[in-house]
């Protein structure tokens, strides 16, 4: 059983204010007429500067009306940061095991009204499932997961429309679809429900209705060709990549979705790196033709950069009603990572790279591995939690909370 303890020891919380002004546009950060002026002040002491946060998820775990933060820690104890309602996280729940945790899924798996948590692991192949007791503790139910693997991603939703939350796991190798029996025990139904060649190195999964037919399709961000699996409406997925995506070889780490050109359909953005493959690390923007067929518009609509980005988020940074892009650099084997990059949308899906100036150097530390958007301090304005993993050389590892 996992119990709650006091005191936050693994994150730094930074307040960042966004008065906005904008001006010019180029392929490297410049001050512009929509520049995002940022001023950072430290609000909590950082006690551990070598934290290896791989992923964050934002949910009201304790049902007290505010948003808490779950963190997947690489070969360290995964934790839940409990919000006091004002965006401070002094109470913490620690999980007992230390695995190579990569990603987080949150849902009520055993139908008791409490949010449960699944963590998936890569190197040591130990996926974990915890049932929420509702009293500040969790029960280890990992034996209810029938598969382990070299796992990098997990998504949760009701695959077969039976009212129970199921799990899809992204692996180096065959991805897995696990159906819930209604009590939080799972059955592997991959072979019957997914048309897959089983040889993908999947780094991220995302669910979205890309073809506008009312059900959720499955997107893979891979090392190599990214893929789309179309849902037939009953939870059976067909690989339609060759028809719907341009043929590209990227080392993608995350895929995000949003309507960036305001035409009513879902567009795609892939955060790319150059680590294990000799490929261009430039991120990739794809535009939907409204029926789930995508065109690469990087050369015409998005500035090119050579940064390795593990993550990205669509967010309206300049409050003009359209979606901008926020990314952060990851330099795994070197020092100097952690810079945030803001790509501002001009309103019709064309972007320029803006500056996030006046952010203190103390906040630029650690590889940016995940960005969450939520209202953490209850002021009805969405904030951002940025998970930043320490590099192999030990630099950084300081997560930050940006209160807007």
N, C-alpha and C positions, 0 to 999 in steps of 0.2 A: 504494500500500500504506500502511496506517495502522499506526504503531508505538507502542510503549509509552514513556512518559517518566515522570519522577519528579516528585513534589510536587503536592499538592492545592492548587489556587489559586482554586476557584470555589465552595466550600461551607463553611458553618460547621456543626460538629457539636456538638449540645447534648445533654447527658445529662439526662433527665427522669425523676424517680421518682414512682410512683403509689401512695402509701399512700392507702387509700380510706375515706371516711366519707360517709353520706348524710342528707338531711333534708327539704327542702320543694320545691315545684315551681311555676314560673310561666313566662310567655312571654318573660322576659328573664333573663339570667344571675343566679342567686342562690346564696348558700351554703346547702347542704342536707345532709341526713343521709347522702347518698351523694356528697358533694362530693369531687372529685378534687384532692387537694392536690399541687401540683407545685413542685419546686424545680429550677431550671435552672443548670447550670454550663458554661461554655465550655471545650471540650477541644481545639479547633484554632483557629488564627488565621484570621480572615476577611480575605482580601486583595482580593476583588472584591465590592463591595456593589451592583453594577448587573447582576448575572447575570440572564438571562431564561430560566429553566428552565420549559419548557412541560409536560414529562412525565417520569416516572421509571419504570423497570422493574427488578425485582429478580430476578436469576438468577445461578447459579454459572457465569460465563462462562469462567473459566480452569480449571475442573474440579479445584479444590483443596479442595473440601468446604465452602466457606463462600459466603455470598451477596454478590455484587457488585451494583453499582448502575449502570444505564445512564441517561444524561440526554439528553433532546432540548432543545437550546438554540436559541432564536429568533435567527436570523441570527448565529450564533456556531458554534464548533466543537462538535459533539456529542462526548460523552465517556463512557468507562467508568471508574468508580471501583473499583479492585481492593481487596478486603477482605484484611486481614492475618490474619483469623480471630478477632480480638478486637473487631471493630467500628471499626477505624481504617482510613482509606483514603488512604494516602500515595502509592500508585502509581496512575498514570492513563494511560489510552489515549485519544488524541485523534484524531478523524477530520478529514480535511483540508478538506472543503468546509464552507461556511457558507450554509445555506439557512434558509427559514422553517419549521424542523422543529417539528411539532406533536405527534406520537404515535410510539409504539415498538411493534414486534412482534418477538418472539424465538422462534426454533425452528431445528431442524437442517434447513435447506431443501435442501441438496445431499447429504444422507445420508452424511456422512463422520464422524459421531459428535461433531461440534462444534456449539455453538450459534451461529447466525448472527443478524444483526440487520437489520430493515427500519425505516427512518424515513420518515414521510410529511410532506409540506410543503404549506403553504397558499398564501401570497401569490405565491411564485415558482414554484410547481407543479413542484418537482423532488424526486420520491420517490427514495429511496436504498436499495440493498441491499448488504450487506457479508457476505462469507463469512469465517468464522473459520478462520485457518490453524492454530490450536492452539499457536502459539509466541509469543503476545502481539501478533500483528499480524492485520490484516484486509485482504482483497482486495475492491476495489470491483467489484461485479457489477450495478450499477444498470441496465445495458443489458438485463438479463434481465427487467426489469419492462416490460410492453408498454404501460402507461398512465401518464400524469401527469394531475393535475387540481388543483383547489382542495381539497386533502385535509386533513381534521382528525382522522381516526381510522383505526386499523388493528387488525384482529384476525386471528389465525392459528389454523387447525385443519384437519383432514383432511375437506374438504367432501364428496368423492365416495367416501370409504372405501377408497382404494387404497393406503394406507400412507404417502403423501407429504403433507407439510404445505403447505396452500394459504393464500391470503391474501384477505381481504375488506377493501376500502378504503372509508371513509365520506367523501363529498365534498359540496361545494356544487354540486348537480347529481346526475348519475347515480352511484350507488354501484357499486363494481366487485367482481366475483368472479373471482379469478385462480387457475387450476388449475396445479399443479406437475407438470412432466414427469418428476420423480424425480431430476433433476440440478440443480434450482434455477433452471430457466427456466420462465416462466409464460405461460399463454394466457388471454386475456380470454374468459370464457364467460358474461358477465352476462346477455345477452339470452335465452339458453336456460335459465338456472337461476334467475332472479329476476324475479318479478312486481312490477315497480316502475313508478311514473309518472315517475321521473327528475327530479322538480323539488324534491326535499327539500334543505334546508340542514342536513346532518347534522353534528353536532358530536362525537358519540360513538357507538360500537358496542359491544355486549356480547352474548356468547353464553351461553345458559342454556336448560335444558329446562323451559320455562314450562308445558307441557301434560302433563308427566309421562309421555311416551311413549318415553323412552329415547334421544332424539337432541337435538342442540343447535339451538335456534331463535335467531333474530337480532332483537335489540332495537336500535332507533334512538332516540337522543336528538337532537331536531331543534329548529330555530327554527321554531315552529309546532306542528303536531300530531306528537307522538311516535308511533312505529309499532312493530308486531310483525310479523315474517315467520316463518311456521311452516314448519319443515323436514318434508318428507314421509318422511324417513329415508334418502333417497338423495342429499341435497344439493340439492334443488330447493325454493325458498322462495316461499311464497304470502303476499301481504299480507292479513292478517286483522285489521287494526287496528280497523275499524268495529265488529266484533263483540266484540273482546276488551279494548279500552281505552276509557275515557271520553273524550268529545270535549272537548279542552282546547287552548288556544293558549298555550304557554309558550315562553320562550327558554331551552331546556334545554342544559346543557353536559356533563352526564354522567349515566349511568344505572348503578345498582348493584343487585345482587340478593342476597337472603338470606331465610331463614325467620325472620321477626321475631316471629311469634306461635306458633311451635313446633307447627304443625299438619302439617308434613311437605311443604309445597310452597314454591315460590319467590315471594317478594313483591318489589316494585319500589320504588326510591327515585330520584327525579330531582333533581339539583342544578340550580337555576335562577338566572338573572341578569336584570338589566334594563340592557342596553347599547344594542342597535340597535333594539329593539322596545319599544313602550309597553305593557308587561305587568307584572303583579304578579310580583316576583322570588321569592316564597315557594317553597321546595322542596316537592315533592309525594310523598306516600306512598300506594302502591296495594297493596291486599290481594288475594291470589289466592284464588279459590273452590275450588282444588285441581285444576281442569281448564284453567287458563290464561286465565280471564276475570277481569278486575281491577276493583276498586271503589276510588274515591278516598275515603280516610278522613282527610284532612287536618284537617277541622273537628272531628272527634271523637277523633282519636288522636295528633295531632302539633301541637306549638305553632307558631303562625304567626310568621314574622319577615320583615323587609323587607331583609335582607342579600342581596347577590349572591354566590352560591357557585358556583365553577367545579367543585368536586369534593366528594366525600363518600366515606366508607368505613363499612361495617358492621364493628364490632369490639366485643368484650366488654370494655368499659373498667372495669367494677366487679367483674369476676370472679365473676358470679353465674350464669353458664351461658346467658345470652341475649344477643342482638345489640343493641348500642347503635349510635348514629350519631355520627361525628366529621366536622365540616365546618370550613371556614376561609373567611374573608371575602376578597373580591376587589373592590377599588375602583380600576379601571384608570386613571382620569383624576385621581385625588386621592391625597393622602397619608393614611396611617392604616390601611392594610390589614394583614392578617395575623393577625387575632384568630382563635383556635380556639374552636369551639362544640361542647360535648358534650351530646347528647340521650340521656338514660338511659331504657332500656326497663324498665317495671315488671314484665315477665315475660309479659304477654299481648299485647304489641304496642302498648301505649300509652306515650308518651314525655313526659318533661319536660326542660326546658332547665336544665342544671346549670352550675356554674362550674369553669373551669380556673384556679384562683387560684395566686398566687405564681410565675407564669411571668415571668421577667425581661422588661422592656420591650425589651431588646436582641434577644430572640427573636421579637418581634412586628414583623416587617419584611418587606414584600413580599406580593404577592397569592398566596394559596394556590391553586395550580393542580393539584396532584396529591398524594395521600397513599398511600404503600406500606406494607404490613405484612409483616414478615419477621423472622426471628431473625438479626440481624446480628452479634451478639457470641457466639453459640454457647452461651448459657445455657439454651436450651430454652424461652425466653419470647419471644413475638413483640414486636418493636420497631416503630417507625414512622419512615419517612423522609418529610419534608414538603418538596415542591418549591415554591419561592416566587419568582415572577417579579417583577422590578422593574417599577414602573409607568412610564407615559409620562413622568412627571415625575422618574423616576430613583430614587424612594424604594425602599429595601429590595433585594430580590433575594437574600437570604441563605437558602439552604436549611438545614434543620436535621435532625439525626438524634436521635430520642427513644429512648433505651435504657431499657426498662422494668425 
